[in-house]
Amino acid sequence: MADLTLRGQCKRAVDLLCADRASEAVAVCRRILETFPKHIGTYSVLAQAYLALGEPEKAENLLQRVLSTDPEHV
């Protein structure tokens, strides 16, 4: 059974990203953000996915959002 918790879905997005399935990771992140629009960790994963997809402009905008909220976010 799929883990539908916030933590479980974030882990799924990271796992997809690590498996070179960035477009699927984007979809998972988008679904998370529909419910939790302020979840910084999801924006970070989404930015990494956009970088993997060759969309640095989208990634930069998201990373600026993350860093403006949490300047020490790794």
N, C-alpha and C positions, 0 to 999 in steps of 0.2 A: 504494500500500500504506500502511496506517495506521502511524503512528509509535507503537509500543507502549512506548517508554521512559518512565521517570518524567517526564522533562522534556517529552517530546512530549505525554503525556496531560495534564500541567498546562497546557501551552499550549492544548491542545484545549478544556479547561474554560474558560480565560480567553476564548478566541475565541468559544465558545458564549455566554458571559456578555455579551460585547460585541455579539453579534448578537441580543440580547434573547431568548435561549433559556435562561433561568435554570434551568428544571426539568431540562433536559438536562445543564446544567453540574453540577447537584447530583448527578445519576446518575453522571457521570464522576468527580466528587470522591469519592463513596461507594466506587466501585470501586477508586480509588487507595488510599483509607484501609484497605481490606480487606487490602491487601498491605503498605502502608507506614503503619501507624497513628500514627507519630510525625512525619510530614511536615508541618511547620508551614505551609509555603506553601499546601498543599492546604486546610488549615483556614481560612486567610485567604480563599481564593477561595470556599470553601463559605459562609463568612459573608457575603461580598458577594452571592452568589447568593440566600441567604435574605433579605437586605435587598431585593433586586430582586423577590422573590416576596411581599413584604409580611409577612415573619415576623421582626420585629425581636428577639423574645425568643431565638429560636434563634441569630440572628446575634450577639447580645450574649454569649451563653454561649461561642460559639466564639471570639469576639474576646478574651474574658477569658482563654481557654486560650492563645491565641497570645501575648498580651502578658505572661502570667505566665511563659512560656518564654523569650520574647525581648522585653524591654521597649522596645527600639528598632525593632521591626518596623514598617515603613511599610505 
